[in-house]
């Protein structure tokens, strides 16, 4: 299936160092001619660049092109070609990062000390514990990136950033690497904050702080949510919302056959028939139930990259799916199926990550910071403030990506719904699935998927279903934006309010005068 518009020949530039000799025919094959010059030529030749197995696939594409594709697309790799090895690497990252992340608060707890009436501090050298894990996970992310970047660039051409529509490769790379580092650091700072808060439970003055919070909650517009007045419950709930995503994402990417001790291949161009996974993602707007879904390695790659906060690996994956829908826009059923699948993946993301995790952690972290400022104004808790700033950066980026994707899906839906021309043959192949001729025997699940595509309901009903899903995403995004804005207002209030606590809409809380006169107040 084709994705990008035909490019002028000067968008591609041969590289003498990229030429490899074919042993059988004695011909030199320059694999760089199939990659836009936006991707540096050294990335194709360096030991730290594109893996040799990917270059072999590029060479093979040159020798045996896909004759069913247009000439400008028949030499390009697909995500199916290269997804096996990075998926295995992502499973390794999951097994390394998440168990450590869950145990980190209990490790840091023993190196956290009470700080008078204020929030406890952890020793700065405690960062030495997660540093090797962060380096290892980022290294795995860069390794996965060397696999995914070639097909992404081949189909999409130059990549973009919010600041520049045509950035250089260096600017684009370091921009997304910085976002990825912030995302990984966010997981660590959450663990440190939980350790500090758990230590605070046993420190002097915690009972008074909890009582003050109860009074603040009872006078807020959220007083009707009675569990909110229990500060300890809120803090533990925020941690649970981070952990609960782990089994859900793992279930939606782990091959079900592993439970029967059956082999799963993670080589390039492996698992041509795909495999079943357990999933509880919404099947429609009003229903969410455990079922099995049929996926390929390319689908698992997107899920695991999101779970492990690997921004570099995620970049371009969504746009590839939109390009698939664009080239199948003349077949409403097929185009709608592709867009629906993207929306179904966005719904758990915005519920689990953007709302339950990001919004909750911002509210809780800001509340803790404000309470700490209330009892010890002369001392700025930079550890908690750093945690909040990182959380705001990652939350804002996640929300921006969701809104951008929803906007592009809405545009693609309108374009597809308005099309009444004959179907485009380019759209019959998928970027994340093997070509039909390379599949030995389609599984019954795969047949059911294609059958379902051919038998979708009438045109208006299909469009209405997408409209409901888009409306849900937009409403959830608006709610997340308002919560993040409220959290930022509370952070500002921690510096401008006399008692460092601000209640919506515009009122600084007046804490009891007896508390303000206590030590440290």
N, C-alpha and C positions, 0 to 999 in steps of 0.2 A: 504494500500500500504506500502511495506517495504522500509526502507531507509538505515540503517547502516548494515555493514557486521556483521555476527554472532560473538558474543563476547565470549571469554572464561569465564567460570563460575566464576573465581576469580576476574573478573571485577566488580562483584556484591557482596555485603556483607550484610547479614541479620542484622537487628537492633532490639534488643529486645524491645526498647521503641517505635518502630514503629508498633508493633503488636497490632491489634485491634480485638475485639471479635465480631464475627457474632452472632447477637441476635437470629436468627432463628435456626442455626445449632450448636451453641456453639463452633465453631472452631475459632482458632486464625489465623488472616490473617496478614502476614508481608508484607506490601507494599514496604519496602525498597529493597526487592530482585529484583524488576523491575527497580531499578535506579542505575546506575554506582556509584561506591564508590567515584568517583571524586567529586560528589555533597555531601557535608558533611551531616552526619546523623542528626545533630542537626537542619539542615534546614527543615527536614521532621517532626520534633517533636516540634520545637519552635513555640510559639504563633505568632512570627514575620516571620515565614517561610511559607511553603506551606499552602494555605488556606484549611480549613476543607472540603469544597465542592470538591476541587481537590483530596484530600485524599479519599473522598467517591467514587469518580469516579475510582481511582486506585483500591480501594477495590472491586468495582463492576466489574472491568475488570478481577480481580482474580476469582470472582465467576462465571462470565459469559464471558469467553474469546471469541474472534472472531475466530471461528473454521476455517474460510476460509483462515486465514493467517498462515504462517509457525510458528512452535512452539515458536521460539525465538522472535517473533514479535506480537503474538496475545494478549499479556498482556499490550501493550504500548498504552498510550494516544495519541491522534492526536490533531492538532491545532483546529480542529472543536470542539472537546470536551470542550475546555477551553476558547475559544476566546470571548464569549459573555460578561462576566463581565469586562475584561480589555478594550474592545471596549467602553463600557459605561463610564469607568473611563477616557479613552482618550478623549472622547467628553467633559467631564467635564474639563479636562486640557486645551483643545482648547478654551473653553468659558472663562476660567480664564486667561490663558497666553496671548492670542493674543489681546483681547481688551485692556488689561493693557499695552502691548507692544506698541500698536498704540498710546495710550494717554501719555505714559511716556515722549516723547520729549517735549510735551507742559507743562507737570508738571515741568520737569527739567529746562525748559527755564527761568522760573521766579526765579530760584536760580543760574543763570549763569551770570557772570559779565565780562565786557570788561577788557582786559589785555593790556592796551596801544595799540601798533600796532600789538601785537601778538594775537594768538587765545584765545578767552575767556575761562575761567575756571569755572567749576561748583563746588559747595561746596561738599566736600568729604562726608558729612553726608547725601547727597541726596541718597546715596546707601541704606539708611534705607527704602526708598520707595519700591524698587523692592525686597529687601531681603525676606520679608514674602511670596511673590509670588514665588520666586525661591525655597524656602524651601517647599512650598506646591506642586509645580510642580514636584520637585525631589521626594517628598514623594509619589505622585501618580505614578511616574515612577517605584519606588521600589515596590509598591503595584502590579502594572501590571506584574512586573518581577517575582513575586512569583507565578503567574499563568502560565506564558509562559516557565519558565525554565525547568519544569519537562518533557514535551513532547520533547523539544529541546534536552535535555541531553539524554533522552531515545533512541532517534533515531540517534543522532550524536556522543554520547559518550563524551570524553574529548574535551573541547573547546580550541581554540588557540588564540594567539596574534601575532602581527608582530615581537615581540622580542623573544617569546618562542613558540615552537611548542607544548610543553606539560606543560603548566603552572599549578600551583596549582589553586584551586578555588578562594582563596583569591587574588592572583596576578591578575588573569583574571578579577575578579569582580571589583577591585579597578582601574585597567587599564581602563576598559570601563566606570566606573562611573566617572573617571576623564575627559574622553573625553566628556561625557554627560554634566558635569558641565561646561566645556569650551563652549559647544554649547549653553547652556542656557545663560551663561554670555555674549556670543557674541551678542545675541539679545539685551541685556541690554546696552552694550557699544555702539552699533549702535544708540540706542535711545539717549544716552547721547551726542554722537558726533553730531547728527543732532541738538540737542538743542544748543550746543556750536556754530555750524556753523550758525544757524539762528540768534543767538545773534550777531555774527560777522558781519552780513550784515549791522547792524546799528552802528557799532563801528568806531572809528577814523581810517582812512587809508584804509578802505575796497575798496574804488574806485581805489586807486593806486594798491592794490593787484590784483584786478580783471583785471586791465589794463596790469600788468606784466604777468599775466597768459595768457592773449590773445596774447601777444607778444611771449611767450614761445610756445604756441600751434601753432602759425603760422610758427614757425621755426622747428616744429617737423615733423616726417614722417606721422603723422595723420592729417596734416593741411587740407587735403581734406574733412575731416568730420567737416564741418563748425559749427554744434551746439556745438562741443567740446570747442570752444573758449569762450563760455558763462559759466563761473564757477558756477554761481548760478543754471543754468539748469542742469549741471552735478550732483551737490549735491542733488537736488530734485529728479532727475532720479534714483539715487542710492537708495533712500528711496522707490520709487515706485516699483522697481524691487523686493524688499523684501516683500512688501504688496501684489503684484499681485498674488503670489503663493497661498495665503490663499483661495480665492474663488475656484480656480482650484482644490486644494487638497480636500477641503470640498465637492465639487460637486461629486468627484469620490468616496466618502465614505458614503455620506448621503443617506439613503434609500428614493427613490422617493415617496414611499407610505405615508411618513410623510406629504407631501404636500396635501394629501387627508385626513389628520387627522386619519390615520389608525395606529394600534398598531404595535410596533416592540419589539420583545422579546430579552432581553439581558442576559438571564440565560445561564448556561452551556448547551451545546448541543442544543442550540436554533436555530431557523430559518433554519431548515433542507433543505428547498427548496431554500434558499438564497433570494436575493431581487435585484431589478433593481436600478441602480444609473445613474445619468447624468455624462457624461464624454466627454472631448474633447482631450483625448490622441490620438496620431497618430494611425490610423487604418493600415497604411502602411507608407513607407518612405516619400512619397510625399503628403500625405493627412492628414489633421487634421480637424475634424468636430465634432460638438456636436451630440451625439448619446446616447443611453442607453446601459449599460453593466450589465451583471448579475454577482453578486459577493456574497461571504459569509462573515461572520464576520471575518474570518481569513484574507481575503483580505483587509477589512477595517482596521484591526489592523495594518497591515504593512504601509498603507497609512498614518494613523493618527500618528503612532509612528515616521515616517519620518517628518511629518509636525511639530510635537512638539519637534523634536531634541532629542528623547529618544533613545540613543545608546544602552542601556541595553536591551530594548524591541526589537529593530531591530536585535540584534545579533543572528545569527543562522537561521533567517527566509529565507534568500537567499539560504543558503546551503541545507535547507530542500527541496527547489524546485529543486535544482540540483540533489539531491538524487532521487526525483521522476522521473526526466528525465533519470537518470542512470538506474533505474529499469524498464523503459519502452523503453529502447534504441532499443529493437528488433521490436518495433512498431514505425516506423519512423514518422507516422502522429501524434501519441500521444506525442512522445518525442519532436517533433518540435513545437507542440502547447504549451507545457509547457515552452520551452526555449524562444519561441516568446513572450509569456506573460511576462516573466522576462525582456526581452529586451524592450518591450513596456513601462514597468514601469521605466526602466533606462533612456529612452530618455527624458521624461519630467523632471526627476531628474537632469540630467546633463545639460539640457538647463536652467531650472528655478533656480536650486540651485547652481550648480557648475559655470555656466557661467554668467547668468544674475545677480545673487545675489553675489556669492563669488568673482568673478573676478571684478565686478564693484565696490564693496565695498573696495577691496584692492587697486585698482587704486585711488579711490577718497580719502580714508583715508590717503594713502601715500602722495598724492598731497597736502592735507591740512596740514599734518605734515611738509612737505618740505617748504611750504610757511610760516608757522609759524617759522620755523628755520631760514628762510631767513631774516625776520625782527627782530628777537630776538634770536640771536645765543647764547647769554650768559645764556638763560633760556631754560631748557629742558622741553617740555610739556609731562610729564610722563603719563597724562591721555590719550592723543592721542596715545602715543607710546604703552601703555598697550592695547588699543583697537586694534592697528595694529597687535601686537604679538598674541593676542587671535584669530584674524581673520585669520592669517597665519596658526595657529595650526589647526583650524577647517577646513579651506579650503584644507590644505594638506591631512588631514585625509579623507575628503569626496572624494577627487580626487583619493587617494590610494584605497579606497573601490570600487569606480567605475571601476578602472583599474583591480583590482583583480577579480571583478565579471565578467567583460568582458572576461578576460583570461580564467576563469573557464567555462564560457558559450561556448567559442570557443572550448575548449578541449572536453566538453560534446557533442557539435555538431559533431565534427570529430568522436568521439567514436560512436555516434548514427548512423552517415552516413555510417560508415564502418561495421556496424553489419548487418548480414543477417540471424541470427538464429531465431527460433520461438519466438513468444511473451512470455513474462514472466508474469504469472498471478499475481505476487506480485504487478505489476504496475497498476492494475486496480482500486486500491483505492487511494484516495488523502489525503494528510496530512491536507489540509485545507478545505476539503469537507467531508460531512458525507458519511458513507458506503451506498451503493445502497439500501441494505435491510432496512435501517432506514429511508429512505425518503418515505413519504406517497404517494405522487403523484407528479412526476417531473413537474415543470412548463414548459410552452412552450419554454421559453427562454433557460432553461437548456437542453431541448431536441434539440433545435437548435444548442447549443454548441457542444453536442455530435455528432449530425448529421454533423456539419461542420468538426469536427475532422475526421470523417470517409470518408469525401469527399474532403479532401485537394487535391490540385493539385499534379501533378506527382512529384517524388522524386527530380529530379534536380531543378525544380522550387521552391520547398519548401526550399531547401538548399540555393539557390541563394538569396531568400528573406531574409534569416537570415544573409547571408554574407553582404548584403547592410546595414542592420540595425547595424551589428557589425562594419562595416566600418564607419558609421556615429558616433557611440559612440567613436571609437578610434580617429577619426579626432577631435571631440569635446573635448576629453580628452587632446589631444596634444595642442589644442588651449588654453585650461584652464591652462595647465602647463606653456606654454610660457608667458601667461599674469601674472601668479603668479611669475614667474622668473623675468619678467620685473618690477613688483611691488617691489620685493626684491632688485633689482638693484637700483631703485629710493630711497628706504629706506637707502641703503648704501651711495648713493650719497648725501643724506641729511646731512651726517656726514663728508664726505671727500671733497665735492665741496665747493668752496669759498662762493658761493651764495646759497648753499644747494639744488639746483635744477639740476637734471640730465636728459638729453635727450638721447634716443636710437640713435645709438648703444653705443657710448663711449665718449660723449661730455658733460662736465659740462656747464651749461648755464651761460653766462656772463651778469648779470643784470646791467642796467644803473648805472654808477658811482654816479649820483646824488641821486639815491635811497639808495645806500649803505651808503651814508654820512648822511642820515636822522636819526632822533632820534630813538634809538632802533636798528639801523642797524648793 
